[in-house]
């Protein structure tokens, strides 16, 4: 369990060394990434310009709709105190705001600019008053000359109206609805143009965002594709001892979950970080250019946000580490329990295993809740400071809007920008998690990729043909340090001979097989194939000439024929069927729905142990190896199938060197040589009859294995008692022989 804990230990949330190494995988796609960043720049611009368009519509047109205004013909001068506005009427006629006049004061309009139906000559005045609606605007004949402190009001003048200024009356007539609408039409047209502009910006932003997201995810998937390919290719070249130290689930996680985490970093964090930078810089620049005092007020809360972010980073890392550690324990427990479910149910251990899992699950729940508390505190804190910033904007900006020193559109612009400004900060929690996971995942991935591959010696020679001669000369071997599994082992196998290895569990039988295939290298001595040191031969060529049938047969998903050929196109269907017929596998294959194309479930779950073993024999025969190894290959075959396969073995081992490991001595009686191993040493060697005559370790094994049969026949009762009660003079060989795995 400790290995899993250590496995999930986290490094720094950001490691520059790891990041530089990760960016090497992105280097082939630098042009695509650069294009995505450029698109982000335009997308950010589209995001920033939308609130500004609304601001222009509000200040220059929507709010100006009911304000006093005047239009002058080209070449005329406005009255004293009149200021030009930023907008234009059709025909390049300047539209004028008069901020020095109150809404009920006089505004001048040049006669030629008044819509059709009005008087074509002279000066006219448009006045906003408090008279009953809908009559608010008037055309006034003549120019009013009045002092600033002189009162001006609309009065009844017979059946009509007049402007009273002191003792003077100026004729006035209410504006008709059509005339008023015509006067306001430039604002309406401008709002429509701005609406279309806003829609165009949205559409362009959508298209650019689609292109940017597609390019970014395409690039990310290509990067992850290459990383995953490299991991799998590297794993295929790893030595067998690497897989002894690393559980399968862990390696699968490296090639799947960890690479997906890197994909999230490339697509959601790394490139989008540029968008956050562009967005924040753009907002700051625009806010300070529009109104620097309000911008300063808006950013007063940022020191508090920075302090909360630092605290969050420290707390989140510790909480995240604990969750990952507890999750690793859950995964390990689940994998172990599911794999051993038969044993759990057989010994009625469901309650105990559930209690064990419940305790681990509760620890994960508690760690998860601590992480939730950290994240649940950070987001509301950022939201609080965001709301506080908005409150400051409304307090400072709203007061100036009321005072008339700040346009309402500017206030709206700041509110929108400030909400956008806090979005990257709110997303910090997710991005921090992704970055932290990516650093941990990349560290574990590079740990695998940095593990040295299985490599041949520089002077390794190719192996075109193997006759099958095997020689062990003073071989010493240990898996760990000097805990010797084989001690000074020497034997010689001639081409075409059949040699059997027997001995109790741990005697070193399977280790000899591993050494012949160079799954491991010896510490002392020499192993030769056809007189050549196997350390001087290429591993791939050597293994191509050696076929192995193991006790635990592994079948891949697919069909029967593919499991015999292992998708090797060099093996024709005719050879597949001939191999299956020779090992008596053809009989049950023909009965399957689809025959040789019958589907095979994961690990051959739909086949019996004996059927899987027969398929393994057919696989070995189809490859026609020069050296055949049977590692307890008949252990899972019933007696009837064993009788069938004994005849098949004669064909299987014909004209090839064979090494058989078996705990059924009946399968090796006809071997040319039997080697008896005990605690890594060769104790006896000879034929079946020669070893029985020696009455040594092999004889004791034989007596113990056939004790019941011999007693029933009345032929070896005394011998059986002798063997059963023999002293442990041969280093507990008898005890080992009693075990079913000889």
N, C-alpha and C positions, 0 to 999 in steps of 0.2 A: 504493500500500500504506500510505503514511503516513496517508491519510485514515481508513482503517479503524482504525489504531492510535489516532488522536486520538478517533475515534468511541467507542472503548471506554474512554477514560480515566474514572476514577472520581472522584467528589467525596467529600464527607464521608460516613461511614457513617450519620450522621443529620443531616439538614439541616432546621432548623425552618421555613425559608421554603418549601421544597418540601412539607413535611408539612402546613403550613397550607393550601397550595393544593390538596393531595390531599383534605384533609378537607372542602373545599367540595363535592366530588362525593358525599360521604357525608351531607351536611346534609339532603337530601330524605328520607333514611331514618333520621333520628336517633331516631325513636320505636322502630323495629325494633331498632336497635343498642342503645338503652337497655334494651329488653326482654331482649335477649341478655345484657347485663351483669347485669341483675337475676337472670336464670336462672342465670348463672354464680355469683352469690352463694349461691343455694340449693344448686347442685351442689357448690360448695366446702364448704358446711356438711355435706352428705351425706358427702363424702369425709373430713371431719374427725371426724364422729360415729361412723363405723364402728369405728376402732381403740378409741375410748372405750367402746363397747358391749362389745367383747371384753375390755377391761380390767376392766369391772364384773363380767362373767361369771367371769373368772379369780379376782379377789380376793374377791368377795362370795359366790361359790357353788361354783366348781369346787374351789378350794383349801380352802374352808370345809367341804367334804363330810366330810373325815376329821378335822376339828378338834373338840375338846371344845366342847360347847355346852349351853345350858340354856334351858328355856321356863318362864315364870311366868304364872300366871293374872292377869287384870287386877285391879288393886288391891293386889297383893302386892309386897313390896319384895325385890329381889335381895339375896343375901348380901353381906357386906362384901367389897369388891375386885372385884365383878362389874360389867362395863360393858355397856351396851346396844349392840347392833350396828345396822347401817344397814338390815338386812332385816327383814321382817315375816312371821310365819306367817299362814295363813288365819284369819280371825276377829279380826284386829288384835292378835294376841298377839305381843309382842316376842320376837324371836329374839336370844339373848345369846351373844356370844363372851367367853371368859374368858382373856384374854392373860396374866393373872398366874399361871395354873395351867399346869403342864407337861402333856403329853399323857397321862401315866399318873396324873394327879391326879383328885380327885373333882369332879364337876360335878353341880349340883342340878337336879332337874326337879320341878315341881309335879305332884302326883298326878293332878289332874283333867285335866291336859294330856297325860298318857300315853295312847297309842293304846289302842283296845279290846283287852281280854284282859289288861291289866295291872291291878294293884290300884287301886281307885278312890279310896282315901283315904290320907292321910299323905304324907310326903316320900320321894322316891325319888332315888337317886343313880345316874348313868351314869358308868362308869369305863372308860377306855382303858388296857389293860395289855399286858404282854408275854407273856401266856399263849398257848398254841398256837392258831393260826388254825383255824377262822374265829371262835372265841370271843374277842372283844375288848371287848365292851360288856356291862356288868352293871347290873342294877337292885339297888340297895342300900336296905334298909329302915331308916328312921330318919335322923337328921341326925348326921353325923360331927362331933364337936368335937375338934379337934386343933390343936396348935401348928404354926407354920410349919416348925420343924425336926424335927417328929415324922415318922417313917417310916411310910408307908402302903403296904401290899402286899396282893395277893390270895393267899389261902391256901385249902387244902382244908379243908372242915369236914364230915367224914363223907362222905356221898354228894354234897354240894354244895360251895358256895364261901362265903367270908366275907372281909370287909375287916379286916385286922389293923392296928390303930392302937395301938401300945404293948401293953398287956395286954387291950385291948378287942377284941371281935370283933363285926362287924356282918354280919347275914345278907345274902347276895347271891345273885342268880340270873342266869345268862347271858341276854342278850336274844335272843329268837327272831328269825329272819330277817325275818319279816313285820313284827314290831315295829320292828326297826332300819330297814327300808325305809320304814315309815310315818314314822319320825322324820326321815328324810332327804328325804322327798318334797317339802317346801317348796323345797329347793335345786334339785331336778330340775325342778320346775314353773317356777321362776324362770329356769333356763337355757333351757327351751323357749320361754318368753315372750321372752327376749332374742334367741333364734335367729329367732323370727318378726319381731321388731323389726328385726333386722339384715337379714333378707330384704326387709322392707318398705322400708327405707332404700335397699337396692340397687335395687329395682324403681323407686322414685320417682326415684332418681338417674339410672337408665337413661332413663326417660321425659323427664325434664328435659333430659338431655344430648342426646337425639334432637331435642327441640324446639329447643334452643339451637343445635345444629349446623345444623339445617335452616334456621332463621331467619338464622343468620350467613352461611351459604353462599348462601342466596337473596339476601340483601342484597349480599354481595360480587359475585355474578354480575350483579345489576342495576346496580351501580356500574360494573363493567367493561363491561357492555353499553353504558351511556351514554358511557363514555370512548371505546370503540371506534367507536361511531356518530359521535361528535364528530370523531375523527381522520379517518375515511373521508370525512365530509362536508367537513371542512376541506381534505383532499387534493384533492377534486374542484374546489375553488375556488382552488387554487393556480395561479400563472402557470406557463407551460411551462418557463421558465428554471429554476424550482425543480427540476423533474425532470431537467434537464440536469446539475445539480450533485449529485443524490442518486440512487444506484443503486436499482433496483427492490427488490432483496433487502433493503436496509436499511429501506426504507419498509414492506415487508411485515412485517419483524421488529418494527417499532414497533407495528403494529396487532395483532400476535398474541403473540409471546413477551414483549414488554415489558408488555403489558396483563395477561397471565397472571401475571407476576411481581407486579404490583400486587394482583391478586386474592389471591395467597398472603399478601401483607403484611396485607391487610384481614382475612382469615379466620384465618390461623395466628399472626399476631404481634400486631396492634393490639388486638383485643378480648381475645384469650387472655392478653395482658399483665395485664389486670385479674384473671384467674383466678390467675395467679402471685402477684400482690400479695395478693389475698384469702387464698390458701393459706398464704403465708409469714407473714402477720400472724396468721392464725388459729392456726397451729402455735405461734408464739412466745407468744401470749396463753395458750393452754391449757397449754403446758409450764411457763411461769412461775407459773401459778395452781396447778398440780398439785404441782410440786416445783421451786422456783426455784434451789436449789443444783445439782440435776442439770441444769437448763436452762443454767446458766452453764457447767458442765463440757462440755455438748454443743456449745456455740458457741465453744469455745476455738480451733478450727481455722479459723474464718471469716476472720481476717486473712490467713492463707495462701491461702485460696481467692480472696480479693479481689486479692491480688498476682498470682496466676497468671492471673486473668481479664484484668487490665490488660495483661500481657505478651502474652497470646493475642490481644487485640484489635489491638494494634499489628502483630504478626507476620501475623495472618490477613489484614488488609487489604492488605498488600503482596503476599502470596502470591496472594490472590484477583485482584488487579489483573493480575498477570503471566499468570495462567491465562486471563483474559478477553481479553487482548491476543493471546496465542498462539492462542486459539480463533478470534478474528476473522481471523487470517492463514490458518488452516486453511479457514474458510468461504470466504474470498475466493479462495483457490487452487482449492478444489473447484469453486466456481461457474465460475471461468474455464476450468478444464480440461474440465469436463463440457460447457460451451457450445462449446468449441473442439475437441471430441473428433474430429471429422472431419479437421480439419487435423493434429491430433497423429498420427492413424493414417495419414493420407495421406503425411506426411513422416517417418514412422517415428520419432517422437520419444517413444515410450512410456517408454523407459528413462530419458531425461533428465528428463522430467516426473515420473517416479516418484521419482528421486533428489531432485529439488527438493521434492516433497511429503514425502518421507521426512525430509528435514532439518527442515522446518517441523513435522512431526508429532513428531519427537524433541524439539524445543524445547518443544512443548506437553506432552509426557510428563514432561519434567524439571520444568517448572513445576507440573504437576499433582502430582508426587511431593513437591515442596516443600510444597504445600498440604496433602497427606495427612500429611506429617510434623508440620505444625503442629497439625492437627486430631487426629491420632493421639496427640499428646502431651497435649493439653488434656483430653480425655475420661478417659484413665487417671489423669491427675493429680487430676481432680475425684473420680473413683472412689476413689483412694487416700485423699484427705482425708475422703471419706464413710466409708470403712472405718475411718479413724483416729478419727473422731467416734464411730462405733459402738463401737470398742474402748474409748474413754474412758467411754462410757455403761456398758458391761458391767463395766469395772474399778471404776468408782465405784458404780454402782447395784447391780451384782451382789454386791459386798462387803457392802452394806447389806441386801440381801435375805437373805444368809446370816446376818447379825447380827440379823435380825428387825426392823430399823428401817425397812424399805421393803417395800411390797407388791410381789409379783412382777408383778402386772398393771400397775403403774406403770412398771416396767422395760420390759415389753412395749410399753406405750404410747409411751415415748420412742424405742424402737428403730424402731417403725413410723413415727412422725412424722419422725424424722431421715432415714430413707430417702426419705420423701415430700418433705422439705425440700430435698434435693439434686436432685430431678428437674428443676425449672426451671433450675437451674444447668447440669445436663448438657445440657439442650435449648438452651442459650445458643448453641452453635456453629451449629445449624441456623437459629435465629432471627436471629443476626447475619448469616449469609449472605443470608437472605431480605431483611432490612432494607437491607443494602448493595446488593443487586441492585435492590431497589425504588427506592432513591434514585437510582441510576444510570439505571434505566429511566424514572423520572418526569422526570429532567432532560432525557433525549433526547426524550421525548414532548412535554414543554412547549416544547422547542426547535422542534419542528414546529408546535405550536399557536400559538406566538408569532410565527411567520413570517407577515408580512402577506399577506392573501388578495388575489386579483385583484379589484379593485373598480373600478366605473365612476365617472366624475367626477360630482360632485354635480348638475351640470346636464345629465347624459346624457339623450338623448331616445330614446324607443322607436322601433323600425323596423317599421312595419306592412307595407310593401311595398318591394321593391327592383327597379329597372328593369335595373340591371347596368352603369351607367356607372362607370368606374374612372379615377382620375387621380392620378398621382404628380407632385408638384411639388417639385423641388430636395430630394430625400430623401437624407439621410445617416443611416447606421445602423451601429452596432458592437455586437457581443456583449460585448466587454470594453473598457472605457475608450475610447480613441480608435483602436483597431485596426479601421479602417473596412472594413466588408464591402460597403457600398453608398456610392457617392460621387456626390452631386449627380445622382441619377437622376430623370429626368422623362419621362413618356409619358402618353398618353391612350387609353383604350379606350372606344369607343362601345357603347351597349347592343346586344347581339346579336352583337357582333364576336367573332372567334376570333383570339387573339393567342398566338404561340409564343415561348418564351424558350429560347435556345440559348447555349452557352458551355461552356468546360471546367470541370472540378470546382473548386469554390471561387469561381466567378465571381459568385455571389450570386443564382442563380435561385431556389433554395428559400427563401432569405431573403425575397424579394419575396412569396412565398406566405404565409410566416409573418406578414409585416407586414399583409397584406390581412385576415387573420383576427384581427389584434391579439393574436397569441401573444406578440409583443414590440412595444414602442413605439419609435418613431424618436426620434433625438436632434435632428434638424434637418429642416425642410421640412414638407410637408403631404401627407396621403393622403386623397382624397375618394371617397366612394361616392354616386352620384347628386347630386354637388355639395355634399355635407355632409362635414365633417371627421369621420373615423371615431372620433376621440377624443371626439367629442360624442355618439356613439351607444352604446347599450347593447350590450355584447359578446354576450350571449346572443341578442339579436334579430339582430345582424349575422351571427353564425355560422350561425343557422338558415337564412339565405338563401344560404349558400355550401356547395357540396358538393365534397369533395376525394376523389380516388382516388389513393392512393399506390402506389409501386412495391412496398413491403413491406406487403402486405395483412394486416390483423389480423382473424382470425375468432375469435369467442367459442365456448365450449362451449355446446351446445344443439342446435338443428336448423337446417336451411338457411333456412327461412322467417324464423326469429327473427334470423338473421344479416343478412338483407336489411332487415327492419323495425327491427332493434335493439329489439325488444319495444315498438314504438310502436303502440298500439292504434288510432291515427288512420289508419294505413295498412291498407286492407282487403286480403284475400287476392287479390282480382281485380287490384289494382294491382301486387301483388308478381309475379304470374304474367305480367302484361303487360310489366313492366320486364324480367323475365328473358327473355321472348321477344324483346324488341327488341334485347337485347345478345347474343342467341344463346346464353344460358346455360341456356335451358329444355331444350335437347336433352340435355345431360349430366345435368341435375337429374332429368329424367323417368326416366333409366336407373338412378338410385340406388334402393336398397331403401328404400321409404317415400317416395320423391319429395321434396316440399318439407318433409316431416317427418323426413327422413333425419338421423341424428345427426351432429354435427360434433365431431370430437375437438379437443383443446387446440390452439389456433392453426391449426386446419384441417389438421392433419398428414396426414389421410387423403386430401386433395385435392392435385392437381398445382398448380404455380405458376400455370399458365394458368387453371385452374378457379377458383382463389382470386381471380384478377384479374377474371374474368367476374362473379363474385359481387359484387365491389366495384363494378363498373359498374352492376349491377342495383340495388345499395343506393343509389348516387347518383341513379339515375334514379327510384327509388321515392319519394325525398324531394322530387323535382322542384325543385331549387334554381334561383335566378335566375342565380347565378354558379357555373360549374363549373370546377374546377381538376383537371388531370391531371398529376400529378408523376411523369414517366417511367412512366406507367401501363401502357404496352405493352412495357416492357423485358423482361418475363418471359413474353411470349406468343410462341409459335412462329409461323412464317411463315403457315401455313394458318389459324391462329386469328386472326392479325393481319388477313388478308384479309377474314375474316368480320366482324371488329370495325370495320374501316374503314367498312363500310356502316352498322354500328350507331352509329358516332360521328356520322354525319350526322343521325340521329334524336336522339342524345344531346345534341348541341350546338345543335339547332334551337331558335330563339327564346330562346336564353339566351347570356349572355356566357361565353366559354370562354377559359381560359388553359392552355396546354399546354406542359409542359416535357418535351422528348424528346431522346434522342440517336440516334433513328432519324429522319433528316431526311425519310424517305419519308412519315412520319405527319403532317408539318406543311407540306407543300408547298402545300396548299390553304388555309392560314391567311390571314386578311385582313391580318395584320401579323406580321412576325417581328422580334424584338428580339434583337440579338447583344450579349451581355455579356462583358466581359473585366476581371478584377480589380476588380469592383464598379462598372464604368462602362459606359454604353451606347456601343458603338462604331459600331453600324450599326442601321438600322431600315428596314423596307420589306417588300414582298412577296417571294416566292421568286424570281421572275424578275428583279425589280429588284436584289436583292442579288447574284445571279449576274452581272448586267451590270456591277456595280461592281468585280468581281474583287478583293474585299477579304477580310475574315476569314471571312465566311460562304462565299464561293467556295472558300477554302482548305479549310474544313471539308468542304464537299461533295466537293471533289476527293479528299481523303484518304479519305473514307468510301466513295467509289465508285471508287477507284483501280483495284482489280482488275477490276471490271466494265468500266470504260472501257478498260483495257488489252486485255481480252479482245475487246472490240468493235473495237479498233483506232482508236478515235475520239479518245482524249485521252492518248495515251502521253506526248507531250511535256509536256502540262499536268500529268500525274501526276508526271513526273520533276521538273518545276519546283516543284510543291508540296512534294514530298518533300525536295528540296534547297534550298528557299527559305531565305534568311537570316532570322535571328530578329529581323527588323525590327519585328515587332509584339509585343514583350515575350513571347517564347516561346509565342506563340499556337499555332504549328504543333506544338510539343511537346505542348501541352495537347490539341490536336485529335487527336493520335495515340491518346490514351487512349480506351478504349471508352466512358467516361462523358463525353459531350460537354457 
